[in-house]
Amino acid sequence: MYELLIVDDESFVVENLANTYDWEQLGIETVHTAFSASEALELLEIHNIPIVISDIRMPEMDGLEMIDRIKSISPKTKCVLLSGYSDFKYAQQAITSHAEAYLLKPVKEDELLSTVRSVIAKIELEWNEIVSQQRTLYTLNEHLPLLRGALLNDLLQGKYIPLPTLSKKLDMLNLQIGLDQLFAMMFIRLEQGFDRYDDYSLSLLEYGIVNISEEIFGKQFELWPCKDVNDNLVFVITNKIRAGEMSNDEDKLTIKILEKCSLQLQESVTAYLQGGISVLISEWGKFPEDLYSFYQKSMSVIRNHPDNVQGFFINSIQTGSKEEVQPLRSIHEPPLLWNLLEAGRWEAADRKFDRIVEELRGKKGYLHDYIYEVAMMVSFSVSHTIHKQGGLLQHMTELNLVTGVEHEALRSVTGLEKWGRNTIQVLKNRTINEAKNSQRSIIQKINQYVQMNLEHDVSLQSIAEHVYLHPVYVSKIYKLEAGEGISEYIYRLRMEKAAHLLAETNEKINEISRKSGYQNPSHFSRVFKKYFAMTPDEFREQHID
């Protein structure tokens, strides 16, 4: 459904076009009206209006100038101009201003509807081209390396992706790996020689290392690279020749080939990029079920080796027994709890905490350590969020964050769950209350500004600049809190002021118009009549004692 804006300084023209034409048959759900170019531009800043029908002759700013302003605010908005002047120069200027059509008044109904119908068809064609499969595929291919890296990073961090969805993503990104396929992992850490580069130069060198890796490994292996959150280059490696189960002899031969390729990679990076790298190769596992555990184990091994040394090589990392202590996957699975709290996504934060508790209940050993880990993580997430909001923990007396080993949350999973839910709820209540107070403060500042500048420029843009917020956000929160739009509030105040001056003073209409914020007395008289159903002179006569 579309929105339409009709602009004309003649109110009867606007009302006739808005109310007598069957716009719904064209798919137009909302028809906005404006009686000046400035009023129209304010509406366009707030609403997504794809079609504008405007008179070409208006005071203050004509339709041609307004089109130029519209294109700077909303480049995709289409404009149709109406005029009572059959002057070819206007038509020329309209074409130069990128108007979609130039129609002469009085416009025929079928002509106008046909014009708007063709404009809608043009809009739909443009959007169909934007979302077309060809353009989507082009954009996808252009960003393929980034999208592939982002997906691998999600999996390395433990993000849960349903297998059917994962399979579709692998196909979409043209990744040569399937569910349950054998894979190994390769980690590359940059060592001596690379610490002298800035971030930009380092990213180019990392790109070079990926290219060298694909050249060396590419004959027998498929590589799926990414840069992880710890600044390591991580590769998922699959065998082009043997995608399924391998015999012991085939496994040993493949390992030897990987070793040879890895050593060749180290030598090539040293020779061509003048820097050392450390390389770690994991054992073979099944994708994706072993990916997260392989990554965690490999990171543990890397951490046990000093950095910035001459590159080391490690092969066939053993994942260890199932009883070995492993971090809670749900804690580190993105989005993290503190990200959700900071963004105010309270329902998602509750679900995240539920998943953590559910995983915790499934642990059989080291339970106290896991409970302590979760409690500290929740305490950190809450305190981090409070500080990001500009608050202090000392002012949050209702919070009971974990500060020692004797805390009640550490006694059992049930105690932890109760404490965690309550802690998140306290933060939620505080955040919502502060947001409401902040919005009320903004509304007060807006009202004060409007009242003090009623006879001057009180456009939405000037108000937004006064309160240092975006015009769209200002418009939305004002309507939400005050129950009426800003333009409605300004209009009402101006009319109330004009009515007071007409009833209580002998000032001329021109002066009252100026004091009410209208530089054009004729326009003032029209909007006054629209509001009070009588002219300013008639209103004054009724209120003479």
One Martini backbone bead per residue (centre of mass of N, CA, C, O) as a GRO file, in nm:
protein
  545
    1MET     BB    1   0.100   0.034   0.018
    2TYR     BB    2   0.035   0.378  -0.029
    3GLU     BB    3   0.143   0.723  -0.030
    4LEU     BB    4  -0.008   1.056  -0.043
    5LEU     BB    5   0.061   1.396  -0.163
    6ILE     BB    6  -0.117   1.709  -0.133
    7VAL     BB    7  -0.040   2.030  -0.295
    8ASP     BB    8  -0.202   2.344  -0.196
    9ASP     BB    9  -0.316   2.680  -0.142
   10GLU     BB   10  -0.592   2.554  -0.219
   11SER     BB   11  -0.820   2.400  -0.028
   12PHE     BB   12  -1.036   2.298  -0.237
   13VAL     BB   13  -0.835   2.133  -0.404
   14VAL     BB   14  -0.738   1.940  -0.189
   15GLU     BB   15  -1.017   1.828  -0.100
   16ASN     BB   16  -1.101   1.722  -0.375
   17LEU     BB   17  -0.862   1.523  -0.425
   18ALA     BB   18  -0.881   1.364  -0.149
   19ASN     BB   19  -1.219   1.296  -0.143
   20THR     BB   20  -1.318   1.220  -0.461
   21TYR     BB   21  -1.105   1.010  -0.501
   22ASP     BB   22  -1.015   0.668  -0.586
   23TRP     BB   23  -0.731   0.561  -0.434
   24GLU     BB   24  -0.763   0.258  -0.349
   25GLN     BB   25  -0.756   0.132  -0.639
   26LEU     BB   26  -0.428   0.202  -0.641
   27GLY     BB   27  -0.313   0.148  -0.335
   28ILE     BB   28  -0.403   0.398  -0.157
   29GLU     BB   29  -0.420   0.453   0.191
   30THR     BB   30  -0.277   0.746   0.220
   31VAL     BB   31  -0.376   1.098   0.252
   32HIS     BB   32  -0.201   1.383   0.228
   33THR     BB   33  -0.193   1.732   0.341
   34ALA     BB   34  -0.100   2.058   0.193
   35PHE     BB   35  -0.064   2.442   0.193
   36SER     BB   36   0.254   2.405   0.158
   37ALA     BB   37   0.582   2.344   0.105
   38SER     BB   38   0.681   2.333   0.399
   39GLU     BB   39   0.466   2.132   0.496
   40ALA     BB   40   0.546   1.907   0.299
   41LEU     BB   41   0.842   1.869   0.395
   42GLU     BB   42   0.771   1.779   0.680
   43LEU     BB   43   0.616   1.522   0.598
   44LEU     BB   44   0.861   1.389   0.443
   45GLU     BB   45   1.039   1.357   0.705
   46ILE     BB   46   0.830   1.146   0.841
   47HIS     BB   47   0.723   1.017   0.579
   48ASN     BB   48   0.659   0.757   0.340
   49ILE     BB   49   0.638   0.930   0.030
   50PRO     BB   50   0.617   0.844  -0.316
   51ILE     BB   51   0.375   1.064  -0.377
   52VAL     BB   52   0.335   1.386  -0.551
   53ILE     BB   53   0.086   1.646  -0.560
   54SER     BB   54   0.138   1.969  -0.724
   55ASP     BB   55   0.148   2.285  -0.732
   56ILE     BB   56   0.331   2.540  -0.904
   57ARG     BB   57   0.166   2.780  -0.758
   58MET     BB   58   0.327   2.926  -0.473
   59PRO     BB   59   0.396   3.056  -0.193
   60GLU     BB   60   0.744   3.105  -0.111
   61MET     BB   61   0.718   2.811  -0.278
   62ASP     BB   62   0.744   2.640  -0.548
   63GLY     BB   63   0.714   2.338  -0.709
   64LEU     BB   64   1.002   2.327  -0.829
   65GLU     BB   65   1.159   2.382  -0.571
   66MET     BB   66   1.033   2.149  -0.410
   67ILE     BB   67   1.145   1.917  -0.578
   68ASP     BB   68   1.440   1.967  -0.511
   69ARG     BB   69   1.398   1.920  -0.206
   70ILE     BB   70   1.283   1.634  -0.222
   71LYS     BB   71   1.535   1.495  -0.353
   72SER     BB   72   1.710   1.542  -0.089
   73ILE     BB   73   1.517   1.375   0.103
   74SER     BB   74   1.356   1.189  -0.143
   75PRO     BB   75   1.468   1.049  -0.427
   76LYS     BB   76   1.210   0.838  -0.489
   77THR     BB   77   1.015   1.054  -0.522
   78LYS     BB   78   0.718   1.132  -0.695
   79CYS     BB   79   0.619   1.401  -0.927
   80VAL     BB   80   0.317   1.596  -0.975
   81LEU     BB   81   0.209   1.860  -1.180
   82LEU     BB   82   0.004   2.154  -1.136
   83SER     BB   83  -0.162   2.385  -1.376
   84GLY     BB   84  -0.307   2.694  -1.515
   85TYR     BB   85  -0.048   2.706  -1.704
   86SER     BB   86   0.015   2.696  -2.063
   87ASP     BB   87   0.339   2.690  -2.029
   88PHE     BB   88   0.620   2.567  -2.169
   89LYS     BB   89   0.830   2.648  -1.952
   90TYR     BB   90   0.715   2.475  -1.725
   91ALA     BB   91   0.753   2.205  -1.862
   92GLN     BB   92   1.059   2.228  -1.885
   93GLN     BB   93   1.115   2.259  -1.581
   94ALA     BB   94   0.981   1.996  -1.494
   95ILE     BB   95   1.176   1.811  -1.643
   96THR     BB   96   1.435   1.919  -1.504
   97SER     BB   97   1.298   1.838  -1.209
   98HIS     BB   98   1.178   1.541  -1.240
   99ALA     BB   99   0.902   1.519  -1.332
  100GLU     BB  100   0.650   1.294  -1.427
  101ALA     BB  101   0.430   1.533  -1.459
  102TYR     BB  102   0.215   1.772  -1.659
  103LEU     BB  103  -0.083   1.927  -1.548
  104LEU     BB  104  -0.386   2.076  -1.628
  105LYS     BB  105  -0.604   2.300  -1.528
  106PRO     BB  106  -0.854   2.117  -1.508
  107VAL     BB  107  -0.835   1.805  -1.404
  108LYS     BB  108  -0.890   1.495  -1.501
  109GLU     BB  109  -0.962   1.208  -1.352
  110ASP     BB  110  -0.848   0.997  -1.556
  111GLU     BB  111  -0.575   1.141  -1.594
  112LEU     BB  112  -0.472   1.132  -1.302
  113LEU     BB  113  -0.504   0.829  -1.245
  114SER     BB  114  -0.324   0.739  -1.481
  115THR     BB  115  -0.067   0.879  -1.381
  116VAL     BB  116  -0.045   0.742  -1.103
  117ARG     BB  117  -0.040   0.454  -1.213
  118SER     BB  118   0.231   0.492  -1.368
  119VAL     BB  119   0.399   0.566  -1.120
  120ILE     BB  120   0.358   0.301  -0.967
  121ALA     BB  121   0.480   0.121  -1.185
  122LYS     BB  122   0.761   0.250  -1.166
  123ILE     BB  123   0.816   0.185  -0.871
  124GLU     BB  124   0.788  -0.125  -0.896
  125LEU     BB  125   1.013  -0.161  -1.104
  126GLU     BB  126   1.247  -0.053  -0.934
  127TRP     BB  127   1.214  -0.261  -0.698
  128ASN     BB  128   1.240  -0.516  -0.870
  129GLU     BB  129   1.534  -0.456  -0.950
  130ILE     BB  130   1.654  -0.453  -0.665
  131VAL     BB  131   1.521  -0.760  -0.593
  132SER     BB  132   1.643  -0.911  -0.797
  133GLN     BB  133   1.810  -1.195  -0.863
  134GLN     BB  134   2.049  -1.077  -1.015
  135ARG     BB  135   2.130  -0.860  -0.807
  136THR     BB  136   2.153  -1.045  -0.564
  137LEU     BB  137   2.377  -1.226  -0.681
  138TYR     BB  138   2.582  -1.004  -0.724
  139THR     BB  139   2.601  -0.913  -0.428
  140LEU     BB  140   2.672  -1.186  -0.311
  141ASN     BB  141   2.939  -1.230  -0.472
  142GLU     BB  142   3.079  -0.966  -0.372
  143HIS     BB  143   3.033  -1.078  -0.047
  144LEU     BB  144   3.122  -1.374   0.000
  145PRO     BB  145   3.368  -1.375   0.196
  146LEU     BB  146   3.219  -1.231   0.430
  147LEU     BB  147   2.983  -1.434   0.463
  148ARG     BB  148   3.153  -1.683   0.515
  149GLY     BB  149   3.306  -1.572   0.764
  150ALA     BB  150   3.055  -1.515   0.939
  151LEU     BB  151   2.951  -1.807   0.955
  152LEU     BB  152   3.204  -1.934   1.083
  153ASN     BB  153   3.210  -1.754   1.335
  154ASP     BB  154   2.941  -1.847   1.450
  155LEU     BB  155   3.025  -2.146   1.484
  156LEU     BB  156   3.277  -2.097   1.666
  157GLN     BB  157   3.085  -1.945   1.893
  158GLY     BB  158   2.811  -2.142   1.903
  159LYS     BB  159   2.594  -2.094   1.711
  160TYR     BB  160   2.267  -2.174   1.654
  161ILE     BB  161   2.192  -2.383   1.362
  162PRO     BB  162   1.986  -2.527   1.189
  163LEU     BB  163   2.044  -2.767   0.965
  164PRO     BB  164   1.863  -2.672   0.730
  165THR     BB  165   1.973  -2.383   0.735
  166LEU     BB  166   2.271  -2.447   0.698
  167SER     BB  167   2.244  -2.591   0.427
  168LYS     BB  168   2.138  -2.341   0.273
  169LYS     BB  169   2.383  -2.158   0.328
  170LEU     BB  170   2.595  -2.333   0.191
  171ASP     BB  171   2.465  -2.316  -0.088
  172MET     BB  172   2.446  -2.007  -0.121
  173LEU     BB  173   2.779  -1.984  -0.065
  174ASN     BB  174   2.928  -2.216  -0.211
  175LEU     BB  175   3.003  -2.453  -0.013
  176GLN     BB  176   3.230  -2.744   0.007
  177ILE     BB  177   3.013  -2.856   0.240
  178GLY     BB  178   2.873  -3.106   0.445
  179LEU     BB  179   2.690  -3.288   0.630
  180ASP     BB  180   2.914  -3.505   0.796
  181GLN     BB  181   3.172  -3.406   0.702
  182LEU     BB  182   3.497  -3.416   0.675
  183PHE     BB  183   3.731  -3.233   0.893
  184ALA     BB  184   3.965  -2.969   0.933
  185MET     BB  185   4.187  -2.753   1.119
  186MET     BB  186   4.334  -2.421   1.071
  187PHE     BB  187   4.585  -2.230   1.236
  188ILE     BB  188   4.684  -1.876   1.221
  189ARG     BB  189   4.967  -1.703   1.361
  190LEU     BB  190   5.105  -1.404   1.392
  191GLU     BB  191   5.433  -1.299   1.420
  192GLN     BB  192   5.718  -1.219   1.340
  193GLY     BB  193   5.703  -0.907   1.139
  194PHE     BB  194   5.384  -0.800   1.191
  195ASP     BB  195   5.398  -0.568   1.426
  196ARG     BB  196   5.466  -0.309   1.222
  197TYR     BB  197   5.171  -0.297   1.136
  198ASP     BB  198   4.889  -0.185   1.041
  199ASP     BB  199   4.567  -0.271   0.999
  200TYR     BB  200   4.552  -0.239   0.694
  201SER     BB  201   4.814  -0.391   0.617
  202LEU     BB  202   4.738  -0.652   0.766
  203SER     BB  203   4.489  -0.725   0.592
  204LEU     BB  204   4.654  -0.766   0.332
  205LEU     BB  205   4.836  -0.992   0.441
  206GLU     BB  206   4.607  -1.189   0.509
  207TYR     BB  207   4.509  -1.212   0.222
  208GLY     BB  208   4.777  -1.332   0.121
  209ILE     BB  209   4.771  -1.589   0.298
  210VAL     BB  210   4.513  -1.706   0.179
  211ASN     BB  211   4.619  -1.729  -0.112
  212ILE     BB  212   4.857  -1.914  -0.050
  213SER     BB  213   4.692  -2.143   0.074
  214GLU     BB  214   4.517  -2.207  -0.179
  215GLU     BB  215   4.761  -2.278  -0.360
  216ILE     BB  216   4.878  -2.516  -0.183
  217PHE     BB  217   4.595  -2.679  -0.107
  218GLY     BB  218   4.403  -2.681  -0.375
  219LYS     BB  219   4.448  -2.963  -0.512
  220GLN     BB  220   4.303  -3.136  -0.246
  221PHE     BB  221   4.171  -2.875  -0.102
  222GLU     BB  222   3.928  -2.717   0.086
  223LEU     BB  223   3.880  -2.370   0.178
  224TRP     BB  224   3.754  -2.204   0.489
  225PRO     BB  225   3.779  -1.877   0.576
  226CYS     BB  226   3.880  -1.676   0.872
  227LYS     BB  227   3.848  -1.421   1.123
  228ASP     BB  228   3.871  -1.417   1.442
  229VAL     BB  229   3.831  -1.270   1.760
  230ASN     BB  230   4.166  -1.338   1.800
  231ASP     BB  231   4.322  -1.291   1.515
  232ASN     BB  232   4.283  -1.551   1.365
  233LEU     BB  233   4.339  -1.782   1.120
  234VAL     BB  234   4.067  -1.979   0.991
  235PHE     BB  235   4.034  -2.324   0.874
  236VAL     BB  236   3.837  -2.523   0.672
  237ILE     BB  237   3.906  -2.866   0.586
  238THR     BB  238   3.866  -3.043   0.277
  239ASN     BB  239   3.842  -3.332   0.080
  240LYS     BB  240   3.820  -3.375  -0.256
  241ILE     BB  241   3.869  -3.690  -0.278
  242ARG     BB  242   3.776  -3.748   0.042
  243ALA     BB  243   3.464  -3.705   0.202
  244GLY     BB  244   3.468  -3.956   0.356
  245GLU     BB  245   3.568  -4.221   0.482
  246MET     BB  246   3.883  -4.335   0.620
  247SER     BB  247   4.145  -4.504   0.623
  248ASN     BB  248   4.434  -4.532   0.787
  249ASP     BB  249   4.613  -4.485   0.540
  250GLU     BB  250   4.461  -4.236   0.433
  251ASP     BB  251   4.493  -4.067   0.687
  252LYS     BB  252   4.803  -4.059   0.698
  253LEU     BB  253   4.844  -3.937   0.417
  254THR     BB  254   4.681  -3.675   0.465
  255ILE     BB  255   4.853  -3.571   0.701
  256LYS     BB  256   5.115  -3.545   0.542
  257ILE     BB  257   5.011  -3.340   0.340
  258LEU     BB  258   4.938  -3.123   0.545
  259GLU     BB  259   5.219  -3.088   0.660
  260LYS     BB  260   5.358  -3.005   0.401
  261CYS     BB  261   5.178  -2.758   0.339
  262SER     BB  262   5.232  -2.605   0.606
  263LEU     BB  263   5.540  -2.575   0.573
  264GLN     BB  264   5.521  -2.429   0.301
  265LEU     BB  265   5.365  -2.189   0.410
  266GLN     BB  266   5.574  -2.081   0.607
  267GLU     BB  267   5.798  -2.036   0.393
  268SER     BB  268   5.637  -1.842   0.207
  269VAL     BB  269   5.579  -1.618   0.411
  270THR     BB  270   5.875  -1.558   0.477
  271ALA     BB  271   5.969  -1.497   0.183
  272TYR     BB  272   5.722  -1.286   0.084
  273LEU     BB  273   5.638  -1.135   0.387
  274GLN     BB  274   5.844  -1.122   0.627
  275GLY     BB  275   5.706  -1.355   0.820
  276GLY     BB  276   5.578  -1.523   1.095
  277ILE     BB  277   5.413  -1.846   1.152
  278SER     BB  278   5.164  -2.025   1.313
  279VAL     BB  279   5.066  -2.380   1.306
  280LEU     BB  280   4.747  -2.555   1.324
  281ILE     BB  281   4.639  -2.901   1.326
  282SER     BB  282   4.379  -3.095   1.323
  283GLU     BB  283   4.180  -3.329   1.338
  284TRP     BB  284   3.926  -3.532   1.245
  285GLY     BB  285   3.581  -3.440   1.169
  286LYS     BB  286   3.243  -3.352   1.205
  287PHE     BB  287   3.009  -3.177   1.023
  288PRO     BB  288   2.939  -2.953   1.288
  289GLU     BB  289   2.973  -3.101   1.572
  290ASP     BB  290   3.310  -3.052   1.607
  291LEU     BB  291   3.381  -2.750   1.574
  292TYR     BB  292   3.365  -2.618   1.858
  293SER     BB  293   3.556  -2.814   2.014
  294PHE     BB  294   3.802  -2.776   1.835
  295TYR     BB  295   3.831  -2.474   1.882
  296GLN     BB  296   3.867  -2.475   2.189
  297LYS     BB  297   4.114  -2.663   2.198
  298SER     BB  298   4.299  -2.501   2.010
  299MET     BB  299   4.301  -2.241   2.181
  300SER     BB  300   4.436  -2.374   2.426
  301VAL     BB  301   4.701  -2.444   2.281
  302ILE     BB  302   4.779  -2.157   2.185
  303ARG     BB  303   4.792  -2.027   2.473
  304ASN     BB  304   5.051  -2.224   2.553
  305HIS     BB  305   5.192  -2.032   2.347
  306PRO     BB  306   5.407  -1.810   2.277
  307ASP     BB  307   5.431  -1.509   2.150
  308ASN     BB  308   5.640  -1.380   1.919
  309VAL     BB  309   5.766  -1.622   1.762
  310GLN     BB  310   5.887  -1.862   1.610
  311GLY     BB  311   5.723  -2.065   1.427
  312PHE     BB  312   5.497  -2.313   1.490
  313PHE     BB  313   5.406  -2.674   1.483
  314ILE     BB  314   5.084  -2.841   1.496
  315ASN     BB  315   4.948  -3.174   1.528
  316SER     BB  316   4.686  -3.348   1.610
  317ILE     BB  317   4.452  -3.260   1.795
  318GLN     BB  318   4.321  -3.349   2.094
  319THR     BB  319   3.999  -3.332   2.245
  320GLY     BB  320   3.947  -3.524   2.456
  321SER     BB  321   3.754  -3.592   2.700
  322LYS     BB  322   3.425  -3.559   2.807
  323GLU     BB  323   3.516  -3.472   3.112
  324GLU     BB  324   3.624  -3.225   3.024
  325VAL     BB  325   3.652  -2.900   3.064
  326GLN     BB  326   3.395  -2.686   2.935
  327PRO     BB  327   3.250  -2.437   2.811
  328LEU     BB  328   2.964  -2.273   2.796
  329ARG     BB  329   2.804  -2.238   2.507
  330SER     BB  330   2.561  -2.039   2.568
  331ILE     BB  331   2.736  -1.797   2.658
  332HIS     BB  332   2.906  -1.765   2.367
  333GLU     BB  333   2.659  -1.743   2.209
  334PRO     BB  334   2.531  -1.563   1.978
  335PRO     BB  335   2.414  -1.339   2.152
  336LEU     BB  336   2.511  -1.177   2.411
  337LEU     BB  337   2.388  -1.078   2.703
  338TRP     BB  338   2.504  -0.782   2.705
  339ASN     BB  339   2.386  -0.710   2.427
  340LEU     BB  340   2.084  -0.743   2.504
  341LEU     BB  341   2.078  -0.543   2.741
  342GLU     BB  342   2.183  -0.292   2.593
  343ALA     BB  343   1.936  -0.315   2.371
  344GLY     BB  344   1.661  -0.405   2.524
  345ARG     BB  345   1.625  -0.735   2.487
  346TRP     BB  346   1.442  -0.897   2.707
  347GLU     BB  347   1.331  -1.160   2.586
  348ALA     BB  348   1.605  -1.258   2.474
  349ALA     BB  349   1.746  -1.261   2.751
  350ASP     BB  350   1.565  -1.472   2.882
  351ARG     BB  351   1.626  -1.698   2.677
  352LYS     BB  352   1.927  -1.705   2.723
  353PHE     BB  353   1.916  -1.782   3.025
  354ASP     BB  354   1.758  -2.043   2.986
  355ARG     BB  355   1.980  -2.190   2.818
  356ILE     BB  356   2.195  -2.183   3.035
  357VAL     BB  357   2.041  -2.340   3.253
  358GLU     BB  358   1.988  -2.592   3.084
  359GLU     BB  359   2.288  -2.665   3.047
  360LEU     BB  360   2.358  -2.674   3.347
  361ARG     BB  361   2.167  -2.918   3.421
  362GLY     BB  362   2.349  -3.120   3.230
  363LYS     BB  363   2.562  -3.116   3.438
  364LYS     BB  364   2.778  -3.336   3.643
  365GLY     BB  365   3.036  -3.167   3.658
  366TYR     BB  366   3.162  -2.884   3.797
  367LEU     BB  367   2.912  -2.711   3.901
  368HIS     BB  368   3.026  -2.477   4.069
  369ASP     BB  369   3.192  -2.350   3.841
  370TYR     BB  370   2.955  -2.294   3.652
  371ILE     BB  371   2.788  -2.118   3.841
  372TYR     BB  372   3.006  -1.902   3.875
  373GLU     BB  373   3.029  -1.823   3.579
  374VAL     BB  374   2.736  -1.723   3.543
  375ALA     BB  375   2.723  -1.515   3.772
  376MET     BB  376   2.956  -1.336   3.664
  377MET     BB  377   2.831  -1.280   3.388
  378VAL     BB  378   2.575  -1.136   3.488
  379SER     BB  379   2.715  -0.917   3.654
  380PHE     BB  380   2.871  -0.795   3.422
  381SER     BB  381   2.634  -0.731   3.228
  382VAL     BB  382   2.487  -0.537   3.421
  383SER     BB  383   2.716  -0.337   3.488
  384HIS     BB  384   2.778  -0.260   3.198
  385THR     BB  385   2.497  -0.142   3.130
  386ILE     BB  386   2.489   0.077   3.345
  387HIS     BB  387   2.743   0.228   3.246
  388LYS     BB  388   2.633   0.281   2.953
  389GLN     BB  389   2.388   0.457   3.092
  390GLY     BB  390   2.537   0.634   3.330
  391GLY     BB  391   2.555   0.461   3.581
  392LEU     BB  392   2.554   0.346   3.926
  393LEU     BB  393   2.578   0.092   4.150
  394GLN     BB  394   2.520   0.259   4.418
  395HIS     BB  395   2.215   0.327   4.301
  396MET     BB  396   2.161  -0.004   4.305
  397THR     BB  397   2.027  -0.139   4.580
  398GLU     BB  398   1.851  -0.385   4.449
  399LEU     BB  399   2.104  -0.511   4.391
  400ASN     BB  400   2.278  -0.859   4.388
  401LEU     BB  401   2.576  -0.897   4.331
  402VAL     BB  402   2.853  -1.082   4.273
  403THR     BB  403   3.140  -1.080   4.527
  404GLY     BB  404   3.129  -1.383   4.642
  405VAL     BB  405   3.128  -1.724   4.755
  406GLU     BB  406   2.858  -1.665   4.956
  407HIS     BB  407   2.651  -1.643   4.759
  408GLU     BB  408   2.326  -1.750   4.699
  409ALA     BB  409   2.365  -1.820   4.383
  410LEU     BB  410   2.593  -2.062   4.452
  411ARG     BB  411   2.426  -2.314   4.579
  412SER     BB  412   2.240  -2.339   4.310
  413VAL     BB  413   2.060  -2.355   4.026
  414THR     BB  414   1.800  -2.241   4.145
  415GLY     BB  415   1.930  -1.991   4.277
  416LEU     BB  416   2.048  -1.875   4.017
  417GLU     BB  417   1.785  -1.845   3.859
  418LYS     BB  418   1.639  -1.651   4.053
  419TRP     BB  419   1.856  -1.430   4.058
  420GLY     BB  420   1.881  -1.375   3.751
  421ARG     BB  421   1.591  -1.289   3.696
  422ASN     BB  422   1.584  -1.054   3.898
  423THR     BB  423   1.822  -0.889   3.786
  424ILE     BB  424   1.705  -0.840   3.502
  425GLN     BB  425   1.441  -0.702   3.601
  426VAL     BB  426   1.569  -0.461   3.742
  427LEU     BB  427   1.704  -0.348   3.489
  428LYS     BB  428   1.451  -0.315   3.322
  429ASN     BB  429   1.297  -0.117   3.505
  430ARG     BB  430   1.510   0.104   3.503
  431THR     BB  431   1.524   0.155   3.196
  432ILE     BB  432   1.225   0.224   3.145
  433ASN     BB  433   1.203   0.461   3.345
  434GLU     BB  434   1.427   0.635   3.219
  435ALA     BB  435   1.302   0.657   2.938
  436LYS     BB  436   1.044   0.802   3.027
  437ASN     BB  437   1.182   1.047   3.158
  438SER     BB  438   1.333   1.133   2.903
  439GLN     BB  439   1.084   1.179   2.724
  440ARG     BB  440   0.950   1.391   2.900
  441SER     BB  441   1.183   1.593   2.878
  442ILE     BB  442   1.165   1.630   2.574
  443ILE     BB  443   0.874   1.735   2.562
  444GLN     BB  444   0.925   1.987   2.732
  445LYS     BB  445   1.137   2.115   2.542
  446ILE     BB  446   0.954   2.134   2.298
  447ASN     BB  447   0.728   2.309   2.415
  448GLN     BB  448   0.907   2.548   2.493
  449TYR     BB  449   1.015   2.609   2.211
  450VAL     BB  450   0.746   2.657   2.068
  451GLN     BB  451   0.637   2.887   2.254
  452MET     BB  452   0.896   3.081   2.200
  453ASN     BB  453   0.870   3.025   1.852
  454LEU     BB  454   0.588   3.060   1.708
  455GLU     BB  455   0.668   3.313   1.502
  456HIS     BB  456   0.875   3.119   1.394
  457ASP     BB  457   1.089   2.859   1.348
  458VAL     BB  458   0.900   2.532   1.390
  459SER     BB  459   1.029   2.299   1.276
  460LEU     BB  460   1.125   1.980   1.296
  461GLN     BB  461   1.425   2.039   1.251
  462SER     BB  462   1.463   2.260   1.472
  463ILE     BB  463   1.373   2.081   1.706
  464ALA     BB  464   1.581   1.854   1.673
  465GLU     BB  465   1.828   2.040   1.714
  466HIS     BB  466   1.752   2.130   2.005
  467VAL     BB  467   1.751   1.803   2.111
  468TYR     BB  468   1.955   1.617   1.953
  469LEU     BB  469   1.769   1.478   1.722
  470HIS     BB  470   1.590   1.298   1.517
  471PRO     BB  471   1.307   1.373   1.351
  472VAL     BB  472   1.169   1.092   1.355
  473TYR     BB  473   1.202   1.041   1.659
  474VAL     BB  474   1.058   1.292   1.760
  475SER     BB  475   0.783   1.232   1.630
  476LYS     BB  476   0.727   0.959   1.771
  477ILE     BB  477   0.756   1.035   2.078
  478TYR     BB  478   0.548   1.258   2.078
  479LYS     BB  479   0.302   1.091   1.995
  480LEU     BB  480   0.329   0.885   2.226
  481GLU     BB  481   0.319   1.095   2.473
  482ALA     BB  482   0.099   1.329   2.369
  483GLY     BB  483  -0.119   1.222   2.133
  484GLU     BB  484   0.026   1.421   1.925
  485GLY     BB  485   0.148   1.592   1.685
  486ILE     BB  486   0.355   1.847   1.628
  487SER     BB  487   0.191   1.992   1.407
  488GLU     BB  488  -0.069   1.993   1.575
  489TYR     BB  489   0.040   2.156   1.811
  490ILE     BB  490   0.123   2.408   1.652
  491TYR     BB  491  -0.148   2.463   1.524
  492ARG     BB  492  -0.306   2.497   1.789
  493LEU     BB  493  -0.139   2.728   1.913
  494ARG     BB  494  -0.178   2.930   1.680
  495MET     BB  495  -0.485   2.941   1.695
  496GLU     BB  496  -0.506   3.028   1.992
  497LYS     BB  497  -0.347   3.288   1.959
  498ALA     BB  498  -0.520   3.417   1.738
  499ALA     BB  499  -0.785   3.415   1.897
  500HIS     BB  500  -0.687   3.595   2.127
  501LEU     BB  501  -0.606   3.844   1.953
  502LEU     BB  502  -0.888   3.887   1.825
  503ALA     BB  503  -1.048   3.915   2.105
  504GLU     BB  504  -0.825   4.117   2.281
  505THR     BB  505  -0.755   4.284   2.019
  506ASN     BB  506  -0.678   4.547   1.751
  507GLU     BB  507  -0.519   4.401   1.564
  508LYS     BB  508  -0.414   4.322   1.275
  509ILE     BB  509  -0.418   4.056   1.071
  510ASN     BB  510  -0.123   4.071   0.978
  511GLU     BB  511  -0.002   4.070   1.268
  512ILE     BB  512  -0.133   3.810   1.369
  513SER     BB  513  -0.010   3.629   1.158
  514ARG     BB  514   0.285   3.675   1.241
  515LYS     BB  515   0.253   3.592   1.549
  516SER     BB  516   0.145   3.292   1.444
  517GLY     BB  517   0.357   3.209   1.192
  518TYR     BB  518   0.240   3.385   0.936
  519GLN     BB  519   0.349   3.551   0.647
  520ASN     BB  520   0.073   3.476   0.504
  521PRO     BB  521  -0.241   3.597   0.529
  522SER     BB  522  -0.397   3.409   0.338
  523HIS     BB  523  -0.307   3.146   0.464
  524PHE     BB  524  -0.406   3.209   0.747
  525SER     BB  525  -0.709   3.231   0.675
  526ARG     BB  526  -0.741   2.939   0.576
  527VAL     BB  527  -0.649   2.784   0.837
  528PHE     BB  528  -0.849   2.921   1.027
  529LYS     BB  529  -1.108   2.825   0.883
  530LYS     BB  530  -1.049   2.526   0.912
  531TYR     BB  531  -1.054   2.529   1.232
  532PHE     BB  532  -1.327   2.738   1.286
  533ALA     BB  533  -1.529   2.786   1.039
  534MET     BB  534  -1.391   3.081   1.008
  535THR     BB  535  -1.298   3.384   0.982
  536PRO     BB  536  -1.126   3.624   1.143
  537ASP     BB  537  -1.349   3.838   1.119
  538GLU     BB  538  -1.582   3.661   1.224
  539PHE     BB  539  -1.454   3.599   1.497
  540ARG     BB  540  -1.431   3.893   1.599
  541GLU     BB  541  -1.733   3.964   1.585
  542GLN     BB  542  -1.829   3.742   1.794
  543HIS     BB  543  -1.612   3.877   2.031
  544ILE     BB  544  -1.768   4.130   2.062
  545ASP     BB  545  -1.902   4.318   2.331
   0.00000   0.00000   0.00000
